[in-house]
């Protein structure tokens, strides 16, 4: 595992080519890995409630694709209008490329 870590670190160093490689490596070594938790379940489940509780308890950010889609529609944003114009008034039926873009924007 340690060799994989240093292999990744050296690859990043070669790609980014920072002005001060030593400082960059020291900063990178002190950086904490992000916490990622994914909760999946059927519509109507209690995913949102569970995630809200976890986010509060662990002091982390809660991202909800369904809430974001509804917000985009309510705010009549460009993506919200595209979702409505395609007849996707049900959150479950949004195209994958739209969902992916929204997730990338949230991150």
C-alpha positions in Angstrom: 0.0 0.0 0.0 2.8 2.4 0.8 4.4 1.8 -2.6 1.1 2.5 -4.3 0.9 5.8 -2.4 4.4 6.9 -3.4 3.8 5.8 -6.9 0.7 8.0 -7.1 2.5 10.8 -5.4 5.4 10.7 -7.9 3.0 10.6 -10.9 1.2 13.7 -9.6 4.5 15.4 -9.0 5.6 14.7 -12.6 2.3 15.8 -14.0 1.9 19.0 -12.0 5.6 20.0 -12.0 5.2 22.5 -9.1 7.8 25.3 -8.7 8.8 24.0 -5.4 8.6 20.1 -5.5 9.7 19.6 -1.9 7.2 22.0 -0.5 4.5 20.5 -2.7 5.3 16.9 -1.5 5.3 18.0 2.1 1.9 19.7 1.7 0.6 16.7 -0.2 1.8 14.3 2.6 -0.1 16.3 5.2 -3.3 16.5 3.3 -6.1 14.3 4.6 -7.9 12.0 2.2 -11.6 13.1 1.7 -14.4 11.1 3.2 -16.7 9.6 0.6 -19.9 7.8 1.6 -22.4 6.7 -1.0 -26.0 5.8 0.1 -28.2 4.1 -2.5 -31.7 2.9 -2.2 -35.1 2.8 -3.9 -37.3 5.9 -4.3 -39.3 6.7 -1.2 -36.6 5.3 1.1 -35.1 7.2 3.9 -31.8 8.0 2.1 -32.1 11.7 2.5 -32.8 11.5 6.3 -30.0 9.0 6.9 -27.5 11.2 4.8 -28.6 14.3 6.6 -27.9 12.7 10.0 -24.6 11.3 8.9 -23.5 14.7 7.5 -24.4 16.4 10.7 -22.8 13.8 12.9 -19.6 13.6 10.9 -19.5 17.3 10.0 -19.3 16.6 6.3 -21.2 17.9 3.2 -24.3 16.1 2.1 -24.9 16.1 -1.7 -28.4 15.1 -3.0 -28.8 14.7 -6.7 -32.6 14.5 -6.4 -32.8 17.8 -4.4 -30.4 19.5 -6.8 -32.4 18.4 -9.9 -35.6 19.8 -8.3 -33.8 23.0 -7.3 -32.6 23.4 -10.9 -36.2 23.0 -12.2 -37.6 25.4 -9.6 -35.0 28.0 -10.3 -35.6 27.7 -14.0 -31.8 27.4 -14.6 -30.5 26.4 -18.0 -30.2 22.8 -16.9 -33.6 23.0 -15.2 -35.2 24.2 -18.4 -33.5 21.5 -20.4 -34.8 18.9 -17.9 -38.3 20.2 -18.3 -38.1 20.6 -22.0 -37.2 16.9 -22.3 -40.2 16.0 -20.3 -38.3 14.8 -17.3 -40.6 16.0 -14.6 -39.7 12.9 -12.7 -36.3 13.0 -11.0 -35.7 9.3 -11.8 -35.8 9.9 -15.5 -33.1 12.5 -16.0 -30.5 11.7 -18.6 -27.2 10.3 -17.3 -25.2 13.1 -18.9 -27.3 15.8 -17.1 -27.0 13.9 -13.8 -23.2 13.5 -14.2 -22.8 17.3 -14.9 -24.8 18.2 -11.8 -22.7 15.8 -9.7 -19.5 17.3 -11.1 -20.8 20.8 -10.3 -21.7 19.8 -6.7 -18.2 18.3 -6.1 
